Amino acid sequence: MIERDTNVAQMEQKTIREMLTQFPTDHFDLMTPGGYVSLNPSQAAALLAGGSVSGHPGISGYDREVTAEELPDQIVRFCRYDQGTWHILSGFPEQVSEQATDFGMRGPSM
């Protein structure tokens, strides 16, 4: 479990969904593969309920919709808590293909 005094790289894999659920009254500043997203508690609840929020790639005026399908299942790579706000760097879950797990050493298929 992550505590509010966390100020180090994430040791266990935790998703954005788990963070939003564990800390429903906190604010979140997220740096994601798709850009930046800031959430207040009501926006976080709406996202968990399947809604969407606004994000941006780091340039003012280029806001885009961030959907419930895109954000909650991302993995927390780093997080820091400061004065009621979680600052999180997130990424997509690692996907290991079947071919990668056997190093491509299969025999010919018939």
N, C-alpha and C positions, 0 to 999 in steps of 0.2 A: 504494500500500500504506500502511496506517495503521501507525504505529510506537507503541510504548508511551509515548513522551514527548508524544503528542498531547494538546493542551490547548486546542484551538480548535474552532470550528464545522467540521463536515465539509464538505470542498470537493468531493470526488467522491462519487457515490452508492454506498453500500455497504450490503448487507443485514445483518440480524442473523445470518442463516445464515453469511455470510462472516466475520463477527467471531468467532462461536463456533468456526468451523473454523480460523481463523488463530491463535486464542489458546486452545487447548483446556485449558490448566492455570490459566487466570484465572477469577475470579469476575465476575459481571455484575449490576449493579443497573439495571433498565430501567424507564423511565417511558414507557408505551405509550398509545395512544388508549383502550385498555380498562382501564388501571390500572397497578399496579406489579407487577413480577416480579423476584425475586432468584434467581439461579442460581449454584450451586457447580459445579465442573467435571463431576461425575457427572450432575447434573441437566441441564446443557447437552448432554452426550453423549446422554442419554436423549431429549431434545427433538429433537436431530438425527436420532435413530433412529426418530422417529415417535411418541414418547410424549407425554404431557402433563405440565404442571407446575401448581403453584398460584400464583395471583396474587390481588390485591385492589384495590379501587377507591380505597384510601387510608383506609379505615375498618376498624379491627380487627373481626374476627368476620364479615366479609362476603367470605371467600375464595371464589374461583371457579376453575374449571378453565380453563387456557389451553392450547389444543391446538397440535400441530405444524403444523396448517393455518393457524393465525392469526398466529403470531409470527415464524417464521424469514424470511419474505419481506418483512417490514417494513423500511423504509429508515431508516438512521441519520441523524438530523437534526443531532445534536450528541453529542460524546463527550469524556470526560475520563478519564484513567487515573491512579489514585492507590493506591499500596500494594497492588498485586495485584488491584485491582477496577476494572472499567470501569463508569463511570456514563454511561448512554446515554439520550438522548431519541429516541424512534423515532416513525415515522408510517407510514401506508399509502402505497404507491407511488401517484404521481400517475397518474390514468387520463384520458387525453385521448380524448374520443369523436371519431368520424369527423366528426360534424356540427361540432364545435368547430374541427377543423383546416381546414375549408373555409369557416368563418364563416357557415354556413347559406346560402351563395350558389349553391345548386344550382338548375338549371332544373326545371320540372315533370316528374314521372316519368310514363311512359306505359305 
